[in-house]
Amino acid sequence: MKHIKVADLMTDEVVSVAPDTAFKDVAKLLAQYGVSGLPVLDDEDRVVGVVSQTDILAHAAPDPHPADETTRPAGPPTAGDVMSAPAVTVHAEETAAEAARLMTRRGIERLPVVDEEDRLVGIVTRRDLLRLFVRPDSEIRRRVTDEVLTEVLGVPAGDIDVHVVDGCVTLDGHVERRSQLTALLGLVERLDGVVAVASHVGARTDDTLAAHAGHARDAQPW
């Protein structure tokens, strides 16, 4: 089944800075474009870090325990001095669900999107990923019917009624084998845009009993 890729949701026009961009210029860009962070690129457009509002504020706040003067960088601070590195990035071909899990795990709002050589190609935000959950109900129903039931499970048309309301999928009907039920639920739950699944699907035959019996025979000592 086709899953939504990061490339399908990302913005490809990205404001970025270089490591030697002045601290004040970084702050101005964040305010001007209303973004929470900017990727920091080297001379070959590779992402070497991310400078965020948090980094700016942390640097601007007075340090109650200042470091030794000899360890402080000389001259005005730059993006390279305050950025978070290494940057947390995602590849354009990864799924949107993988990007969402990465954002949640790392507690970040946006991810620079990179190609196979780690060069910047776009950026994806939490707001972009929220678009996954506003998929039209008609599209979700079509994917359940065409991709899950017909293409993957081979369930004849009309054996299962599919109803979708606000991303909540309700299934009614029968499949041929009981072993198909677990696969059916798992596949529908993983579809982009599905919020919840309620299944009232039964099975005409219980092929799991035969499987259990086979395992039991295999376990008998000779």
N, C-alpha and C positions, 0 to 999 in steps of 0.2 A: 504494500500500500504506500501511496505517496504521503510524505509528511512535509509540513511547511518548513522550509529552510530559513536560516538566518538571512541569507541573501534575498529572500522574498520580502523581508520586513525592514531591513536596514535602510538607513539614509546614506547615500553615497557622496553627498557634499558635506564634508567634515571640516570644521575649524580646528586647526592644530597649531602647535608652537614648536620651536626648536629648543634644545637644551639651554642655549644662551639667550633666550628671550627674557627680557627684564621682568622682574617680579611684578612691577606696577602695570606693565603691559598685559601680563597674564590676567591680573585682576580686572583690568578694563575689558578684556575680551569676554571673560565670564559674565560680567554685567551686561555688556552690549548684546550678546546673543542669548542671554537668559538660560545658560546651561550650567550644570553642576560640576563639569569636569572637561578637560581638554587632553587629548593624546599628545605626547611629546615624541617627535620624530627625529631620527638621525638624518644624515645626508642622503641616505638611500631609501628614505620613507619607511624605515622599520620603526616599530613602536618600541621605545626604550623606557617609557614610563607614562604615568598619567598624573596630571596636576589638577587637584580638585579644590572646591571651596573650602573643604576641611583642611587641606594642606596650607592654603593661603591664610586661613584664620589661625591655624596652629603656629605658623611662622610669625604672624603679626602680633600674637599675644605675648606679653613679656614672660620670659622664662624665669621662674623663681630660683632655679638652680642652674645658672648659666655655665656653659662649657668653658674650658680654659681658652683664653684669648687666642692661643696658638693654633687651636683646632677650628676656629671660625674661618669661613672663606673670606678672602680679601675682596673689597669692592661691593657694589650693590648685589643683592641676591638675584638669582635667575631661576627659570623654570627647572633647570637641572638640579639646583640646590634644594628645592622644596618638593619636587615630585615624589610620588610613590613608585618604587621600582622593586622588582620587575613588574611590568604591567600585566594585569589579568586580561587576556584577549580570547576571542573566539574565532573560529574559521567560518568562512561564508557558507561552506557546505554542511556544517553541523545543523542539527534540527533546532527549531525554536524552543522546543521543550528542554533540550540540553542546555541552551543558553539561559533559560529561565531558572533551571536548577542551579547553574553556576552563579547567577546573580544572587539567588537566595542564600546559597552556601557561603558566599564571600561578603554578603551584605553590601552590595554596590548597586548603583542606579543605572549604569551604562557600561557597555563593553565595546572597545575598539574591535572592529572586524578586520581580519587579516587574510592574505592569500597564502599559498603554499610556501612562500619565501618570507612570511611574516611582514609583508608590506601592507600598509593601511589601505583598505578598500572601502571602508564605511564605518558606521557606528550604529549600534542597536541599543535601545533604551527599554526600561520597564513599560513605558507607555506604548512602545511599538509592540511588545509582547502581549499586551492586553488585547490587542486586536484579534488574538487567537480565540478569545472568548466572546467575540461578537460575530461569529460566523453565522450566516443565515441558517435558520432551522431547515429550510428546504435543501440547502447544500449538505448539511449533516445527514439528513434522511437519505439523500441520494447516495452518499458515500457508504452508509450502513447497508443499504439495499444492494448497490452495484458492486462495491469493493469487498465488503465483509461477507455478506450472505452468498452472493452469486460467484464472485471470482475466487475467494479463498475457501469458503466452506462448501460451496456447491449445493446450497439449499435451494430447492425449486421455488420459483416465483409464486407468491401467494401463501406459502407455508407459514410465514411469519409477518405479522403486521407491525409496522414501525411508525411510531408517533414521536414527534420531537416538538417540545415547547420550551423556549428560552434555554436551549442547550441540554435540556433533560430528556433523555431517550427512554421510551417505554416500548418493550418488546412483548408481543403476544403471539402464541402459536406453538408449533412443534418442529423439532429437528428429528432426523432419523435415528441418531445414536446419542446416547447420554454423554459420551466422551466429547461431543461437539459443544456441549454447554459451556464448559470452562473456557474453551477457545473463543467462543462467541462473545462472552462477557469481556474477556481480556482485550480482544481486538476493538470492540466498540468503545471501551473506556479509554483506549489510547488514541482515538481519533481526535484531531485538532478541533477544539470548540465544544467538545462534550463535557458537560459539567457533572452529570450524574446519570446512572443507568438503573432502570427498574425492569427486571426480567420476570415475565410470567410464561416462560417457554418450557415446555415439557419435552420428553423424549419418547419415541415410539418403542425403542428397544434399549435395554441396558447392557451395553457391551462391556461395561466395567466389571460385571460379575464374571464374565468369561476370562477377562484379563487377570482378575484376582485368582481365579481357579487355576489358571496356567501357572502363575507364580507359586501357588501352593504346591502344585505337582512337582515343579522344579526344585522346591525346597526339601522334598522327601528324601531321606537317606536311601542309598542303594543297598 
